[in-house]
Amino acid sequence: MTLLPSWLATCSSSSPANCPQPSNLHTPPPPTIFAETPTTFFSSESSTSSSSTNSTTSLNSNLSLQSHPSLPSLQLTKSLSLNNNNNNNNNNNNNNNNNSNHVSVSHSCVNLINVIDVNNTNSNRIAAFIAISGTLVYVASGPQINVFDLTTNTQIDSFNNYNQSASVKSLAFSKGRVLSGHQDCKIRLWQIKINRIDNSKKHLLIATLPTITDRLYRFALPHNYVPVRRHKKRLWIEHADTVSGLAVSNDEFIFSVSWDKCLKIWRAKDLMCVESVKAHEDAINAVAVTADGVVYTGSADSRIKVWAKGPKRYGLVATLERHRSAVNALALSEDGSVLFSGACDRSILVWEREDSANHMSVTGALRGHNGAILCLKSVSDLVVSGSADRTVRIWRRGEDGRFWCVRVLEGHEKGVKSIVAVSDEEGDCSSSVTVCSGGLDGAVKVWRVRISRKPFRSNSNARHLGNQD
């Protein structure tokens, strides 16, 4: 695959601010709706002529985050419906503009999963990371990975209990196997084995990355060693700090990011590390990849970088700079055309690529959380966010392209660290989503969210998330 053209712009902003701690954050004013202001871009031609060394286009920095639409939190659906009915009675001509608000949302906490430390070494366990594969929910807490079946609400396995020094920070799936990123700088690969007698499932460790074969292939050559700190070198195939994120592209490549500021690419078929990139100036907290292999990395340096495969190597095609503090979470829409990013500045930015122009721009800012954004998930036309303010918010995109917070899920005693969401059913007038949220309080809550709405009218100007029919 050739290196993608510079269709993503380098967005500029003021210098990054230090990441505020949730306890020191001031309560923001009530969210309001800002009029959407068109964003002005420098053309790629002018950018190239002004600087021959700059391979990406630049965004005009006249606009701040405040120039993008801030979207209100609609917590009282009944009041909203009444207001919409009154507005429709007063002015039927504006009915099309309010279609996105004609929703009725209900939710319930259908299950509560308490993380149990099987070794009883630490009573204050947290749900550090949650991943879902089919009906199985994987909950990482310290070094322990617990597996639950959503259909029976039972725990079916617990593994990695023996390795107390290797706390799990990330999970992913490739070819029916489970990948786990650890605090000891390693990536472990697990295979599910089914007992034919009682159909019980066990997860067995089958490999650790980098593999022994990979190490033996490279250890003898001095140029394979890179400095990781003063007077210390490591093989370039090794991470030098916690593996904070994992992503898989079409079961062909595995992408890992770390607090060592590096992005590494592994072949899934033989588990060999094929490339390592010094991606950021600070720890990398999140990674997301599209189906065609475009990689997004979010870092504590407040930047999001975009990487694409060139003739031989992955190269940087864009740097997105609009957040004012550490980027903690990234999520992609189902078709990869929309990127959501959450940061310590309490904002969720919506980035969209426009086919008619060579840039990627911020089209909205989702505000409402009172704490740092810690996790994000996109499913269907919904975005689910978890925050240090102990809440989960459900955002939905209306026909006019604007997002609305249609529900706030409360119940966690501490911040929401990880989240997954699965669409259960989809119809013309309703949809149901199962949300699993893991908190720093050690609890995993399973929510069932049902959204009933009027069918959307066709609108050629509306931009929707997910695959389009």
C-alpha positions in Angstrom: 0.0 0.0 0.0 1.5 3.3 -1.0 1.9 6.2 1.5 -1.4 8.0 1.8 -1.5 11.5 0.4 -1.5 14.3 2.9 -5.3 14.4 3.3 -4.9 14.8 7.0 -4.0 18.3 8.2 -1.6 19.2 11.0 -3.9 21.1 13.4 -2.2 23.8 15.4 -3.1 25.1 18.9 -1.5 26.8 21.8 1.2 25.0 23.8 0.0 22.0 25.6 -1.1 22.5 29.2 -0.2 20.3 32.0 -2.7 17.5 32.6 -4.9 18.6 35.5 -5.8 16.1 38.2 -9.5 15.3 38.4 -9.7 16.5 42.0 -8.4 20.0 41.0 -10.7 20.5 38.1 -13.2 23.4 38.4 -16.8 22.6 37.6 -17.5 23.9 34.1 -20.4 26.3 33.3 -23.6 24.7 32.0 -23.0 23.6 28.4 -24.4 25.7 25.7 -24.8 25.5 22.0 -22.2 27.5 20.0 -22.9 28.5 16.5 -20.8 26.4 14.2 -18.0 28.5 12.6 -16.5 27.4 9.4 -12.9 26.4 9.7 -10.4 28.0 7.3 -7.5 25.9 6.1 -4.3 26.8 4.3 -4.2 25.0 1.0 -1.8 22.2 0.6 -0.1 24.0 -2.3 0.6 27.1 -0.2 1.8 25.0 2.7 4.2 23.1 0.5 5.6 26.3 -1.1 6.2 28.0 2.2 8.1 25.1 3.7 9.6 22.4 1.6 10.3 20.2 4.6 6.8 20.1 5.8 5.0 17.1 4.3 1.6 17.9 5.8 -0.9 20.7 5.5 -1.5 23.1 8.3 -4.7 24.3 10.0 -5.2 28.0 10.5 -4.9 28.6 14.3 -7.3 31.5 14.5 -10.0 29.3 16.0 -9.9 27.8 19.5 -11.9 24.9 20.9 -14.6 27.4 21.8 -15.3 28.1 18.1 -16.7 24.5 17.7 -20.2 23.5 18.7 -20.4 22.5 22.3 -23.2 20.0 22.7 -25.7 20.0 25.6 -26.4 17.2 28.0 -30.0 16.1 27.6 -30.7 14.2 30.8 -34.4 14.6 31.1 -35.8 12.9 28.0 -39.4 13.5 29.1 -38.8 17.2 29.3 -37.1 17.2 26.0 -40.0 15.4 24.3 -42.4 17.9 25.8 -40.3 20.8 24.7 -40.1 19.3 21.2 -43.9 18.8 21.1 -44.4 22.4 22.1 -42.0 23.6 19.5 -43.6 21.5 16.8 -47.0 22.9 17.7 -45.7 26.5 17.6 -43.7 26.1 14.4 -44.2 23.0 12.3 -41.8 24.4 9.6 -38.8 23.8 11.9 -39.7 20.1 12.4 -36.9 18.8 10.3 -34.3 20.7 12.4 -35.5 18.9 15.5 -35.6 15.3 14.3 -32.4 14.5 16.2 -34.1 15.3 19.5 -37.1 13.0 19.0 -35.7 10.2 21.1 -36.7 8.3 24.2 -33.9 6.7 26.1 -34.2 4.2 29.0 -31.4 2.3 30.7 -30.9 -0.2 33.5 -28.0 -1.8 35.2 -28.6 -5.5 34.5 -25.6 -6.9 36.2 -22.8 -6.0 38.6 -19.4 -7.8 38.4 -17.1 -7.5 41.3 -13.4 -8.1 40.5 -12.2 -10.8 42.9 -8.5 -11.2 43.7 -8.0 -15.0 43.6 -4.6 -14.6 45.3 -5.9 -12.2 48.0 -2.8 -10.0 47.6 -4.6 -6.7 47.2 -8.1 -5.9 48.3 -8.3 -2.6 46.4 -8.5 -4.0 42.9 -9.5 -1.9 39.9 -11.0 -2.8 36.6 -8.0 -1.4 34.6 -9.2 -2.6 31.2 -12.2 -4.3 29.6 -12.5 -6.0 26.3 -15.2 -8.1 24.7 -15.1 -10.9 22.2 -18.5 -12.4 21.2 -20.3 -13.0 24.5 -17.1 -13.1 26.6 -16.1 -10.1 28.6 -12.4 -9.9 29.7 -11.7 -7.8 32.8 -8.1 -7.0 33.6 -7.4 -6.2 37.2 -3.7 -6.0 38.3 -2.0 -9.0 36.7 -5.3 -11.0 36.8 -7.5 -11.4 33.7 -11.1 -12.6 34.5 -13.4 -13.9 31.8 -17.2 -13.6 32.1 -20.0 -15.0 29.9 -22.6 -12.2 29.3 -25.3 -14.7 28.4 -25.1 -16.6 31.7 -23.5 -13.8 33.9 -21.0 -16.3 35.2 -17.2 -16.2 35.4 -15.7 -19.0 33.3 -12.0 -18.5 33.7 -9.2 -16.4 35.4 -5.7 -16.5 34.2 -2.2 -14.8 34.5 -2.7 -15.0 38.3 0.8 -16.2 38.9 2.7 -13.2 37.4 2.3 -10.5 40.1 4.9 -8.2 38.4 3.0 -8.0 35.1 -0.1 -5.9 35.6 -2.3 -5.9 32.6 -2.8 -2.5 30.9 -4.4 -3.4 27.5 -6.2 -6.2 25.7 -6.9 -7.1 22.1 -7.9 -10.1 19.9 -6.3 -11.7 16.9 -7.2 -14.9 15.1 -9.2 -16.2 18.0 -6.3 -15.5 20.4 -6.1 -13.0 23.3 -3.3 -10.4 23.4 -2.4 -8.7 26.7 -0.1 -5.7 27.2 1.7 -5.6 30.5 3.5 -3.2 32.8 6.7 -5.4 32.5 7.0 -4.2 28.9 5.9 -7.5 27.4 3.0 -8.6 25.2 1.6 -12.0 25.9 -0.5 -14.2 23.6 -3.1 -16.6 25.0 -5.0 -19.4 23.3 -8.4 -20.6 24.4 -8.6 -24.4 25.1 -12.0 -26.1 25.5 -12.3 -29.1 27.7 -14.4 -31.6 25.7 -15.7 -33.3 28.9 -17.4 -30.3 30.6 -16.9 -27.7 27.8 -15.0 -25.5 30.2 -12.7 -22.9 28.7 -9.1 -22.3 29.8 -6.6 -19.7 28.5 -3.1 -21.0 28.0 0.0 -18.8 27.4 1.5 -19.7 24.0 3.9 -16.9 23.4 5.5 -13.7 24.8 6.5 -10.9 22.5 9.2 -10.4 21.5 9.6 -14.1 20.9 12.7 -16.1 21.6 13.1 -16.6 17.9 13.0 -12.9 17.3 15.5 -12.2 20.0 18.0 -14.9 18.7 17.7 -13.5 15.2 18.8 -10.0 16.3 20.8 -10.2 19.5 24.2 -10.7 17.9 24.3 -7.5 15.8 25.2 -4.3 17.7 23.1 -2.1 15.4 20.0 -3.8 16.7 20.5 -2.2 20.1 19.1 1.3 20.9 19.6 3.5 24.0 16.5 3.5 26.3 18.1 5.5 29.1 21.5 6.6 30.3 24.0 3.8 30.0 21.3 1.3 29.1 20.5 -0.3 25.7 17.9 -2.7 24.5 17.0 -4.5 21.4 14.8 -2.3 19.3 12.1 -5.0 19.2 11.6 -4.6 22.9 9.4 -2.1 24.7 11.2 -0.2 27.4 8.1 0.7 29.5 4.5 -0.3 30.1 2.6 -1.5 27.0 -0.4 0.9 27.2 -2.3 0.0 24.1 -2.9 -2.7 21.5 -4.7 -2.8 18.2 -5.1 -5.3 15.4 -5.6 -4.6 11.7 -7.5 -7.3 9.8 -5.6 -10.0 11.7 -2.5 -9.1 9.6 -0.6 -6.7 11.9 -0.5 -6.0 15.6 0.2 -2.5 16.7 1.5 -1.8 20.3 2.2 1.5 22.0 4.0 2.2 25.2 4.9 4.8 27.7 8.4 4.5 26.2 7.0 6.8 23.4 7.3 4.1 20.7 4.9 2.5 18.3 5.8 -1.1 17.2 4.3 -3.2 14.4 4.2 -7.0 14.6 3.3 -9.5 12.0 0.4 -11.6 13.3 1.3 -14.8 11.3 4.8 -15.3 12.8 4.8 -12.7 15.7 7.9 -11.0 14.5 8.5 -7.3 15.1 8.9 -5.6 11.7 9.1 -2.0 12.7 9.6 0.4 15.6 8.8 4.1 15.5 9.7 6.8 18.0 6.2 8.3 17.7 5.8 11.0 20.4 7.7 13.2 22.8 5.9 11.8 25.8 4.1 8.6 26.9 1.6 7.1 24.4 -1.7 6.3 26.1 -3.9 5.1 23.2 -3.9 3.6 19.7 -6.6 3.0 17.1 -6.3 1.5 13.6 -8.7 1.5 10.6 -9.4 -1.5 8.4 -7.0 -0.3 5.8 -4.2 0.1 8.2 -4.1 3.8 9.1 -2.9 4.1 12.7 -3.8 6.9 15.2 -1.7 7.3 18.4 -2.7 9.6 21.3 -0.1 10.8 23.8 0.5 12.7 27.0 2.2 15.4 24.8 -1.4 16.4 23.9 -1.0 15.4 20.3 -2.6 12.8 18.1 -0.4 11.5 15.3 -1.6 9.6 12.1 0.6 7.0 10.5 0.2 5.2 7.2 2.0 2.5 5.3 4.5 3.6 2.7 6.4 1.6 0.1 8.6 0.1 2.9 7.7 1.6 6.2 5.0 3.4 8.2 5.4 7.2 8.0 3.8 10.2 9.7 1.1 11.8 7.5 -0.4 14.2 10.1 -0.2 15.7 13.5 -3.5 16.7 15.1 -3.2 19.4 17.8 -6.3 20.7 19.4 -6.3 19.2 22.9 -4.8 21.2 25.7 -3.7 18.3 27.8 -2.8 14.6 27.7 -4.8 12.5 25.3 -6.1 9.4 27.1 -8.5 7.7 24.7 -9.2 7.2 21.0 -12.1 5.6 19.2 -13.0 5.2 15.5 -16.4 5.0 13.8 -17.2 1.7 12.1 -16.1 2.9 8.7 -13.0 4.7 10.1 -14.0 8.1 8.7 -14.6 9.7 12.1 -12.1 9.8 15.0 -13.1 10.6 18.6 -10.4 11.7 21.1 -10.7 12.3 24.8 -8.3 14.1 27.1 -7.6 15.4 30.5 -9.1 18.8 29.4 -12.6 17.1 29.8 -13.4 17.5 26.1 -14.2 14.9 23.5 -13.2 16.1 20.0 -14.8 14.9 16.8 -12.4 14.7 13.9 -13.7 14.1 10.4 -12.0 13.6 7.0 -13.7 15.3 4.2 -13.4 13.6 0.8 -13.4 16.9 -1.0 -10.4 18.4 0.7 -6.9 17.3 1.8 -7.4 17.7 5.6 -8.9 16.2 8.7 -10.6 18.8 10.9 -12.4 19.1 14.2 -16.1 19.4 13.6 -17.4 19.4 17.1 -16.5 19.2 20.8 -18.6 17.1 23.2 -18.7 18.7 26.6 -20.5 17.7 29.7 -18.1 15.6 31.7 -16.7 17.3 34.8 -13.5 15.2 34.9 -10.8 13.8 32.6 -12.0 11.6 29.8 -10.5 8.1 30.5 -12.1 5.9 27.8 -14.2 6.0 24.6 -16.1 3.6 22.5 -18.0 4.1 19.2 -20.8 1.8 18.2 -23.4 2.3 15.5 -24.5 6.0 15.7 -23.5 6.3 19.4 -20.4 7.3 21.3 -19.9 6.1 24.8 -17.5 7.9 27.1 -16.2 7.2 30.6 -14.7 9.9 32.9 -13.0 10.5 36.1 -16.2 12.2 37.2 -17.6 8.7 37.8 -20.2 8.8 35.0 -20.7 7.2 31.6 -22.3 9.3 28.9 -24.2 8.1 25.8 -23.9 10.5 22.9 -25.9 10.2 19.7 -25.6 11.9 16.4 -28.7 13.5 15.0 -29.7 14.0 11.4 -28.3 17.5 11.5 -24.8 16.2 12.2 -24.8 17.4 15.8 -24.2 15.1 18.8 -26.5 15.1 21.9 -25.9 13.5 25.2 -29.0 11.3 25.5 -28.2 9.6 28.8 -25.9 9.8 31.8 -25.2 6.5 33.6 -24.4 7.0 37.2 -23.4 4.4 39.9 -19.6 4.1 40.0 -18.0 5.2 43.2 -14.8 6.2 41.5 -13.7 7.1 38.0 -14.7 5.0 35.0 -11.4 3.6 33.6 -12.5 1.4 30.7 -15.6 0.8 28.6 -17.0 -1.5 25.9 -20.3 -1.3 24.0 -22.1 -3.8 21.7 -25.1 -3.1 19.6 -27.7 -5.8 20.4 -30.3 -5.0 17.8 -31.0 -2.3 15.3 -34.4 -1.3 13.8 -36.0 1.6 12.1 -37.4 3.0 15.4 -35.3 1.6 18.2 -32.0 0.1 19.1 -30.5 -1.6 22.1 -26.9 -1.3 23.3 -25.1 -3.3 26.0 -22.5 -1.2 27.8 -19.9 -2.6 30.2 -18.1 0.0 32.3 -15.1 -0.7 34.5 -14.3 1.6 37.4 -11.4 2.4 39.7 -13.8 1.2 42.4 -13.2 -2.4 41.2 -16.7 -2.9 39.9 -17.8 -3.7 36.3 -21.4 -2.6 35.6 -23.4 -4.0 32.7 -26.0 -1.6 31.4 -28.7 -2.1 28.9 -29.6 1.1 27.0 -32.6 1.3 24.7 -33.1 4.2 22.4 -36.5 4.7 20.7 -36.8 7.4 18.1 -38.7 8.4 15.0 -37.2 7.2 11.7 -34.7 9.6 10.3 -35.7 11.4 7.1 -33.3 11.3 4.3 -30.9 14.3 4.3 -28.1 14.4 1.9 -26.2 17.0 4.0 -26.2 14.9 7.1 -23.1 13.0 8.1 -23.6 9.8 10.1 -21.3 7.4 11.9 -20.8 3.8 11.0 -21.4 2.0 7.7 -23.9 3.6 5.4 -26.3 1.6 3.4 
